[in-house]
Amino acid sequence: VQLQASGGGAVQAGGSLRLSCAVSGRTFSTYSVGWFRHAPGKAREFVAASKGNGGATFYADSVKGRFTISRDNTKNTVYLQMNSLKTEDTADYYCAAGRRLITSTMTRAESYDYWGQGTLVTVSS
């Protein structure tokens, strides 16, 4: 399984970006996919996740109401729509996938088996 993240860029505070994560494989709908971010000098942080097989979505408190995760199983792609961006959202964003996640593990990076490369999001004031 390979993941390819894209869509990062530079935006002013209050703006929007949409990240995409393309996932290879024929059983994409069964995979849970999560987004994490890593800012300089900070620990990696869970952002949002979509559970496989039509399961629920999960969000970090810091992005609730501003970010939306969605998936298109016909395109093997997960999206992260980011609105009302803040300077503190600046980070490298990574998508990850796994098939063995349960609800209680969706926010844990170590639960995911496959990772894509990062895409940089820079939010300026």
C-alpha positions in Angstrom: 0.0 0.0 0.0 1.3 3.4 -1.0 0.0 6.8 0.0 0.6 10.1 -1.8 -0.3 13.3 0.0 -0.7 16.6 -1.9 -2.4 20.0 -1.7 -0.2 21.8 0.8 0.8 25.4 0.2 1.0 28.8 1.7 -2.1 30.7 2.7 -3.0 33.6 4.9 -4.8 33.1 8.2 -8.5 32.7 7.7 -8.0 31.0 4.3 -8.6 27.4 3.2 -6.7 24.5 1.7 -7.7 21.0 0.7 -5.3 18.2 1.1 -5.6 14.9 -0.8 -4.2 11.5 0.1 -4.3 9.0 -2.8 -4.0 5.4 -1.6 -3.0 2.5 -3.8 -4.7 -0.9 -3.4 -7.9 -2.6 -4.4 -9.5 -2.7 -1.0 -9.3 1.0 -0.2 -12.8 1.1 1.4 -11.7 -1.2 4.1 -8.8 1.0 5.2 -9.0 3.6 7.9 -7.1 6.7 6.9 -5.8 9.4 9.2 -4.1 12.8 9.0 -1.4 13.8 11.3 0.8 16.9 11.4 4.2 17.7 12.7 5.3 21.3 13.3 8.9 22.3 14.1 9.8 21.8 17.7 6.5 20.1 18.5 5.4 16.5 18.8 3.5 14.8 16.0 -0.2 15.5 16.4 -3.4 13.7 15.4 -5.6 15.8 13.2 -8.5 13.8 11.7 -9.4 10.2 10.7 -11.9 8.3 8.7 -12.6 4.7 9.8 -12.9 2.2 7.0 -16.0 0.3 5.9 -18.2 3.4 6.3 -17.2 4.0 9.8 -17.1 7.2 11.8 -14.9 10.3 11.5 -12.7 11.6 14.3 -11.2 15.0 14.9 -8.7 16.6 17.2 -10.3 19.3 19.4 -8.1 21.9 17.9 -9.6 21.5 14.4 -13.2 20.6 15.1 -15.6 22.8 13.2 -12.8 24.0 10.9 -11.5 20.8 9.2 -13.5 18.1 7.5 -12.2 14.7 6.4 -14.0 12.9 3.6 -13.2 10.0 1.3 -14.1 9.0 -2.2 -13.8 5.3 -2.4 -14.2 5.3 -6.2 -11.0 7.4 -6.4 -9.1 5.7 -3.5 -8.6 9.2 -2.1 -9.2 10.9 1.3 -9.5 14.6 1.5 -8.9 17.0 4.4 -10.7 20.3 3.8 -9.2 22.9 6.0 -11.1 26.2 6.6 -10.5 29.2 8.9 -6.8 28.3 9.0 -4.7 29.7 11.8 -1.0 30.3 12.1 -0.8 27.4 14.5 -2.0 25.0 11.8 1.4 25.5 10.1 3.0 22.0 9.8 3.9 19.1 7.6 0.8 17.1 7.1 1.0 13.3 6.7 -1.7 10.8 5.8 -1.6 7.2 7.1 -3.6 4.1 6.6 -4.3 0.8 8.3 -6.9 -2.0 8.4 -6.7 -3.1 12.0 -7.8 0.1 13.7 -10.6 0.2 16.2 -12.4 3.3 17.5 -10.1 3.6 20.5 -7.0 3.6 18.4 -7.9 5.9 15.6 -6.0 8.8 17.1 -2.8 6.9 17.7 0.0 7.2 15.1 1.4 3.8 16.0 -1.9 2.2 15.0 -1.4 2.9 11.3 0.7 0.6 9.1 1.3 2.8 6.1 2.4 6.4 5.8 2.8 8.8 2.9 5.3 11.7 2.6 4.4 15.0 4.1 2.8 18.0 2.5 3.7 21.4 3.9 1.0 23.8 5.0 2.2 27.3 5.9 -0.3 29.8 7.4 0.8 33.4 7.7 -0.7 36.2 9.7 
